[in-house]
Each structure stands twice: as structure tokens, then as C-alpha cells.
Amino acid sequence: MSLDSKTATVLKAGTLVGIAIMAAGILLSSFDISEDIMYAGVVILVCTPMAGVFVSTACLYKEGDKKWTGVAIVLIAVILLGLLITSL
């Protein structure tokens, strides 16, 4: 499987799972747990692009593409730094 197809698979799966979980939360809206279920769906949707970056980085490393692996690692570091700064 190529870099594009692996990344696309992760993005599609994350999107579908996140939407399915949110739909379940809507269907269960008469119960107290529905908000937590919908929150989990949102978290999955927000984390899906980051998972795509991790998969792309692994594929680039495996292919031996040092330049773009480095770029992807810098991107991951910037995102993690942003998360750290916003959590303070």
C-alpha cells in the first residue's frame, strides 16, 4: 500500500468512526450519557488528521525519504508544542 492510500485509509476510517459515534450520541439523546458519547466522536474527528500525519511520517521513513520525514516530524513537534502551550 502506498503513502497516499495508507493516509487516506486512516483519514476515512477516523472520519467514519467519529461520525458514527456522534450519530449514536444523537440517537441516545434522551439519556444522560449522550453528551459524553458525542464528545468522544468530536475527539476522534479532531485527532484523525494527526493520526494521518503519523501514518504519513511512518511511510516516508520506511520509504527512506529523509527530507519529507524531517518535515513531518517538525509538523508533529509544532502540533504537540501547540497542544502543550494551550493546555497551560
DSSP file (Angstrom, degrees, kcal/mol; ACC not computed):
  #  RESIDUE AA STRUCTURE BP1 BP2  ACC     N-H-->O    O-->H-N    N-H-->O    O-->H-N    TCO  KAPPA ALPHA  PHI   PSI    X-CA   Y-CA   Z-CA
    1    1 A M              0   0    0      0, 0.0     2,-0.1     0, 0.0     0, 0.0   0.000 360.0 360.0 360.0 139.7    0.0    0.0    0.0
    2    2 A S     >  -     0   0    0      1,-0.1     4,-2.6     4,-0.0     5,-0.3  -0.305 360.0-102.3 -86.2 170.0    1.3    3.4   -0.9
    3    3 A L  H  > S+     0   0    0      1,-0.2     4,-2.5     2,-0.2     5,-0.2   0.920 121.2  49.7 -54.4 -48.2    1.7    6.5    1.3
    4    4 A D  H  > S+     0   0    0      1,-0.2     4,-2.6     2,-0.2    -1,-0.2   0.922 112.5  45.3 -61.4 -46.1   -1.4    8.1   -0.2
    5    5 A S  H  > S+     0   0    0      2,-0.2     4,-2.2     1,-0.2    -1,-0.2   0.878 113.6  49.3 -70.1 -36.3   -3.6    5.1    0.2
    6    6 A K  H  X S+     0   0    0     -4,-2.6     4,-2.1     2,-0.2    -1,-0.2   0.934 114.5  45.0 -66.4 -44.9   -2.5    4.4    3.8
    7    7 A T  H  X S+     0   0    0     -4,-2.5     4,-2.4    -5,-0.3    -2,-0.2   0.920 113.5  50.1 -64.6 -43.1   -3.1    8.0    4.8
    8    8 A A  H  X S+     0   0    0     -4,-2.6     4,-2.8    -5,-0.2     5,-0.2   0.886 108.6  53.0 -62.5 -39.0   -6.4    8.1    3.0
    9    9 A T  H  X S+     0   0    0     -4,-2.2     4,-2.6     2,-0.2     5,-0.2   0.917 110.2  47.1 -63.0 -43.9   -7.5    4.9    4.8
   10   10 A V  H  X S+     0   0    0     -4,-2.1     4,-2.6     2,-0.2     5,-0.2   0.921 114.3  47.2 -63.9 -44.0   -6.7    6.4    8.2
   11   11 A L  H  X S+     0   0    0     -4,-2.4     4,-2.1     2,-0.2    -2,-0.2   0.910 114.4  46.1 -65.9 -42.2   -8.5    9.6    7.4
   12   12 A K  H  X S+     0   0    0     -4,-2.8     4,-2.7     2,-0.2     5,-0.2   0.938 114.5  47.5 -64.7 -46.2  -11.6    7.9    6.0
   13   13 A A  H  X S+     0   0    0     -4,-2.6     4,-2.7    -5,-0.2     5,-0.2   0.928 112.8  48.4 -62.7 -45.7  -11.7    5.4    8.9
   14   14 A G  H  X S+     0   0    0     -4,-2.6     4,-2.5    -5,-0.2    -1,-0.2   0.901 113.2  47.9 -61.4 -41.4  -11.3    8.1   11.6
   15   15 A T  H  X S+     0   0    0     -4,-2.1     4,-2.6    -5,-0.2     5,-0.2   0.937 113.7  46.3 -65.1 -47.1  -14.0   10.3    9.9
   16   16 A L  H  X S+     0   0    0     -4,-2.7     4,-2.5     2,-0.2    -2,-0.2   0.909 114.6  46.9 -63.7 -42.4  -16.5    7.4    9.6
   17   17 A V  H  X S+     0   0    0     -4,-2.7     4,-2.5    -5,-0.2     5,-0.2   0.932 113.2  48.9 -65.4 -45.0  -15.9    6.3   13.2
   18   18 A G  H  X S+     0   0    0     -4,-2.5     4,-2.2    -5,-0.2    -2,-0.2   0.920 114.0  45.4 -60.8 -44.7  -16.2    9.8   14.6
   19   19 A I  H  X S+     0   0    0     -4,-2.6     4,-2.6     2,-0.2    -1,-0.2   0.900 112.1  52.2 -66.3 -40.7  -19.4   10.5   12.7
   20   20 A A  H  X S+     0   0    0     -4,-2.5     4,-2.2    -5,-0.2    -2,-0.2   0.905 110.4  48.0 -62.4 -41.2  -20.9    7.1   13.7
   21   21 A I  H  X S+     0   0    0     -4,-2.5     4,-2.0     2,-0.2    -1,-0.2   0.908 112.1  49.0 -67.0 -41.1  -20.1    7.7   17.3
   22   22 A M  H  X S+     0   0    0     -4,-2.2     4,-2.1     2,-0.2    -2,-0.2   0.898 109.8  52.1 -64.6 -39.0  -21.7   11.2   17.1
   23   23 A A  H  X S+     0   0    0     -4,-2.6     4,-2.5     1,-0.2    -2,-0.2   0.898 107.9  51.9 -63.0 -39.8  -24.8    9.7   15.4
   24   24 A A  H  X S+     0   0    0     -4,-2.2     4,-1.8     1,-0.2    -1,-0.2   0.897 107.8  52.7 -62.8 -38.9  -25.1    7.2   18.2
   25   25 A G  H  < S+     0   0    0     -4,-2.0    -2,-0.2     2,-0.2    -1,-0.2   0.889 109.4  48.7 -62.9 -39.1  -24.9   10.1   20.7
   26   26 A I  H >< S+     0   0    0     -4,-2.1     3,-1.6     1,-0.2    -2,-0.2   0.917 110.4  50.6 -66.4 -42.8  -27.7   11.9   18.9
   27   27 A L  H 3< S+     0   0    0     -4,-2.5     3,-0.3     1,-0.3    -1,-0.2   0.825 113.4  46.1 -63.6 -30.4  -29.8    8.7   18.8
   28   28 A L  T >< S+     0   0    0     -4,-1.8     3,-2.5     1,-0.2     6,-0.4   0.089  75.6 124.8 -97.0  22.8  -29.2    8.3   22.6
   29   29 A S  T <   +     0   0    0     -3,-1.6    -1,-0.2     1,-0.3    -2,-0.1   0.667  64.0  64.0 -61.9 -17.0  -30.0   12.0   23.2
   30   30 A S  T 3  S+     0   0    0     -3,-0.3    -1,-0.3    -4,-0.1     2,-0.3   0.532  94.5  75.5 -83.4  -4.2  -32.7   11.1   25.8
   31   31 A F  S X  S-     0   0    0     -3,-2.5     3,-1.2     1,-0.1     4,-0.3  -0.728  87.2-120.9-105.9 157.5  -30.1    9.5   28.1
   32   32 A D  T 3  S+     0   0    0     -2,-0.3     3,-0.5     1,-0.2     4,-0.4   0.719 108.0  60.6 -68.1 -21.4  -27.6   11.3   30.3
   33   33 A I  T 3> S+     0   0    0      1,-0.2     4,-2.1     2,-0.1    -1,-0.2   0.552  77.2  90.6 -84.7  -6.8  -24.6    9.6   28.5
   34   34 A S  H <> S+     0   0    0     -3,-1.2     4,-2.6    -6,-0.4    -1,-0.2   0.864  83.7  53.5 -61.4 -36.7  -25.3   11.1   25.1
   35   35 A E  H  > S+     0   0    0     -3,-0.5     4,-2.3    -4,-0.3    -1,-0.2   0.906 109.4  48.5 -64.5 -40.6  -23.2   14.2   25.7
   36   36 A D  H  > S+     0   0    0     -4,-0.4     4,-2.0    -3,-0.2    -1,-0.2   0.887 111.5  50.2 -65.5 -39.0  -20.2   12.1   26.6
   37   37 A I  H  X S+     0   0    0     -4,-2.1     4,-1.8     2,-0.2    -2,-0.2   0.925 111.6  47.1 -65.9 -44.3  -20.7    9.9   23.5
   38   38 A M  H  X S+     0   0    0     -4,-2.6     4,-2.1     1,-0.2    -2,-0.2   0.885 109.6  54.5 -65.3 -37.4  -20.9   12.9   21.2
   39   39 A Y  H  X S+     0   0    0     -4,-2.3     4,-2.5     1,-0.2    -1,-0.2   0.902 106.0  52.5 -61.3 -41.4  -17.8   14.4   22.9
   40   40 A A  H  X S+     0   0    0     -4,-2.0     4,-2.2     1,-0.2    -1,-0.2   0.896 107.9  51.8 -61.7 -39.9  -15.9   11.2   22.1
   41   41 A G  H  X S+     0   0    0     -4,-1.8     4,-2.2     2,-0.2    -1,-0.2   0.902 109.7  48.7 -62.7 -41.2  -17.0   11.4   18.5
   42   42 A V  H  X S+     0   0    0     -4,-2.1     4,-2.4     2,-0.2    -2,-0.2   0.907 109.1  53.0 -65.1 -41.8  -15.7   15.0   18.3
   43   43 A V  H  X S+     0   0    0     -4,-2.5     4,-2.3     1,-0.2    -2,-0.2   0.912 109.3  49.2 -60.6 -42.2  -12.4   14.0   19.9
   44   44 A I  H  X S+     0   0    0     -4,-2.2     4,-1.4     1,-0.2    -1,-0.2   0.921 111.0  49.6 -63.3 -43.5  -11.9   11.3   17.3
   45   45 A L  H  < S+     0   0    0     -4,-2.2    -2,-0.2     1,-0.2    -1,-0.2   0.881 112.9  47.1 -63.6 -37.4  -12.7   13.7   14.5
   46   46 A V  H  < S+     0   0    0     -4,-2.4     4,-0.4     1,-0.2    -1,-0.2   0.867 115.1  45.7 -71.6 -36.0  -10.2   16.2   15.9
   47   47 A C  H  X S+     0   0    0     -4,-2.3     4,-2.0    -5,-0.2    -1,-0.2   0.656  92.0  83.5 -81.9 -16.0   -7.5   13.6   16.3
   48   48 A T  H  X S+     0   0    0     -4,-1.4     4,-2.0     1,-0.2    -1,-0.2   0.903  88.0  50.2 -58.8 -46.4   -7.9   12.0   12.9
   49   49 A P  H  > S+     0   0    0      0, 0.0     4,-1.9     0, 0.0    -1,-0.2   0.890 109.7  52.4 -61.0 -35.8   -5.7   14.4   11.0
   50   50 A M  H  > S+     0   0    0     -4,-0.4     4,-2.2     1,-0.2    -2,-0.2   0.899 107.1  52.1 -65.0 -39.1   -2.9   14.0   13.5
   51   51 A A  H  X S+     0   0    0     -4,-2.0     4,-2.4     1,-0.2    -1,-0.2   0.885 107.1  53.9 -62.2 -37.8   -3.2   10.2   13.0
   52   52 A G  H  X S+     0   0    0     -4,-2.0     4,-2.4     1,-0.2    -1,-0.2   0.884 107.2  50.3 -62.5 -39.1   -2.9   10.8    9.3
   53   53 A V  H  X S+     0   0    0     -4,-1.9     4,-2.5     2,-0.2    -2,-0.2   0.902 109.9  50.5 -66.1 -40.9    0.3   12.8    9.9
   54   54 A F  H  X S+     0   0    0     -4,-2.2     4,-2.3     2,-0.2    -2,-0.2   0.921 112.0  47.1 -62.9 -43.5    1.8   10.0   12.0
   55   55 A V  H  X S+     0   0    0     -4,-2.4     4,-2.4     2,-0.2    -2,-0.2   0.922 112.7  49.5 -64.3 -43.5    1.0    7.4    9.3
   56   56 A S  H  X S+     0   0    0     -4,-2.4     4,-2.8     1,-0.2    -2,-0.2   0.905 110.0  51.4 -61.4 -41.6    2.5    9.6    6.6
   57   57 A T  H  X S+     0   0    0     -4,-2.5     4,-2.4     1,-0.2    -1,-0.2   0.925 110.3  48.5 -62.1 -44.7    5.6   10.1    8.7
   58   58 A A  H  X S+     0   0    0     -4,-2.3     4,-2.4     2,-0.2    -1,-0.2   0.908 113.0  48.1 -62.5 -41.9    6.0    6.3    9.2
   59   59 A C  H  X S+     0   0    0     -4,-2.4     4,-2.2     2,-0.2    -2,-0.2   0.915 111.5  49.6 -65.4 -43.0    5.5    5.7    5.4
   60   60 A L  H  X>S+     0   0    0     -4,-2.8     5,-2.2     2,-0.2     4,-0.6   0.907 112.0  48.6 -63.0 -40.9    8.0    8.4    4.5
   61   61 A Y  H ><5S+     0   0    0     -4,-2.4     3,-1.0     1,-0.2    -2,-0.2   0.925 111.0  50.1 -63.3 -44.5   10.6    7.0    6.9
   62   62 A K  H 3<5S+     0   0    0     -4,-2.4    -1,-0.2     1,-0.3    -2,-0.2   0.855 109.1  52.0 -63.2 -35.3   10.0    3.5    5.6
   63   63 A E  H 3<5S-     0   0    0     -4,-2.2    -1,-0.3    -5,-0.2    -2,-0.2   0.596 114.9-118.6 -76.5 -10.9   10.5    4.8    2.0
   64   64 A G  T <<5 +     0   0    0     -3,-1.0     2,-1.4    -4,-0.6    -3,-0.2   0.675  61.2 150.2  82.4  17.7   13.8    6.4    3.0
   65   65 A D     >< +     0   0    0     -5,-2.2     4,-1.9     1,-0.2    -1,-0.2  -0.677  17.0 176.0 -86.5  90.3   12.6    9.9    2.2
   66   66 A K  H  > S+     0   0    0     -2,-1.4     4,-2.3     1,-0.2    -1,-0.2   0.876  71.6  54.9 -66.5 -40.0   14.7   11.8    4.8
   67   67 A K  H  > S+     0   0    0      1,-0.2     4,-1.9     2,-0.2    -1,-0.2   0.958 114.9  36.6 -60.5 -53.7   13.7   15.3    3.7
   68   68 A W  H  > S+     0   0    0      2,-0.2     4,-2.3     1,-0.2    -1,-0.2   0.768 113.1  58.0 -76.2 -25.7    9.9   14.8    4.0
   69   69 A T  H  X S+     0   0    0     -4,-1.9     4,-2.3    -9,-0.2    -1,-0.2   0.925 108.2  48.3 -64.0 -43.2   10.2   12.6    7.1
   70   70 A G  H  X S+     0   0    0     -4,-2.3     4,-2.4     2,-0.2    -2,-0.2   0.907 110.7  50.1 -61.4 -43.1   12.0   15.6    8.7
   71   71 A V  H  X S+     0   0    0     -4,-1.9     4,-2.3     1,-0.2    -1,-0.2   0.919 111.4  48.8 -61.7 -43.6    9.3   17.9    7.6
   72   72 A A  H  X S+     0   0    0     -4,-2.3     4,-2.4     2,-0.2    -2,-0.2   0.883 110.3  50.9 -65.0 -38.9    6.6   15.6    9.0
   73   73 A I  H  X S+     0   0    0     -4,-2.3     4,-2.5     2,-0.2    -1,-0.2   0.904 109.6  50.3 -66.0 -40.7    8.5   15.3   12.3
   74   74 A V  H  X S+     0   0    0     -4,-2.4     4,-2.5     2,-0.2    -2,-0.2   0.916 109.7  51.6 -62.0 -42.2    8.7   19.1   12.6
   75   75 A L  H  X S+     0   0    0     -4,-2.3     4,-2.4     2,-0.2    -2,-0.2   0.925 110.3  48.0 -59.8 -45.7    5.0   19.3   11.9
   76   76 A I  H  X S+     0   0    0     -4,-2.4     4,-2.7     1,-0.2     5,-0.2   0.917 111.6  50.5 -61.3 -43.2    4.3   16.8   14.7
   77   77 A A  H  X S+     0   0    0     -4,-2.5     4,-2.5     1,-0.2    -2,-0.2   0.898 110.4  49.2 -62.8 -40.7    6.6   18.7   17.0
   78   78 A V  H  X S+     0   0    0     -4,-2.5     4,-2.5     2,-0.2    -1,-0.2   0.913 112.2  48.1 -65.7 -42.6    4.8   22.0   16.3
   79   79 A I  H  X S+     0   0    0     -4,-2.4     4,-2.3     2,-0.2    -2,-0.2   0.932 113.4  47.1 -63.6 -45.1    1.4   20.5   16.8
   80   80 A L  H  X S+     0   0    0     -4,-2.7     4,-2.3     2,-0.2    -2,-0.2   0.887 111.6  51.1 -64.9 -38.3    2.5   18.9   20.1
   81   81 A L  H  X S+     0   0    0     -4,-2.5     4,-2.8    -5,-0.2    -1,-0.2   0.911 109.4  51.1 -63.5 -42.2    4.0   22.2   21.2
   82   82 A G  H  X S+     0   0    0     -4,-2.5     4,-2.4     2,-0.2    -2,-0.2   0.907 110.2  49.2 -61.0 -42.1    0.8   24.0   20.4
   83   83 A L  H  X S+     0   0    0     -4,-2.3     4,-1.2     2,-0.2    -2,-0.2   0.904 111.9  49.0 -62.8 -41.3   -1.1   21.4   22.5
   84   84 A L  H  X S+     0   0    0     -4,-2.3     4,-0.5     1,-0.2     3,-0.3   0.925 112.2  47.4 -64.9 -44.8    1.3   21.9   25.3
   85   85 A I  H >< S+     0   0    0     -4,-2.8     3,-0.9     1,-0.2    -2,-0.2   0.901 112.0  49.4 -64.7 -41.4    1.0   25.7   25.2
   86   86 A T  H 3< S+     0   0    0     -4,-2.4    -1,-0.2     1,-0.2    -2,-0.2   0.722 106.2  57.5 -73.5 -18.9   -2.7   25.7   25.0
   87   87 A S  H 3<        0   0    0     -4,-1.2    -1,-0.2    -3,-0.3    -2,-0.2   0.564 360.0 360.0 -87.0  -6.8   -3.0   23.3   28.0
   88   88 A L    <<        0   0    0     -3,-0.9    -1,-0.2    -4,-0.5    -2,-0.1   0.475 360.0 360.0 -79.8 360.0   -1.1   25.6   30.3
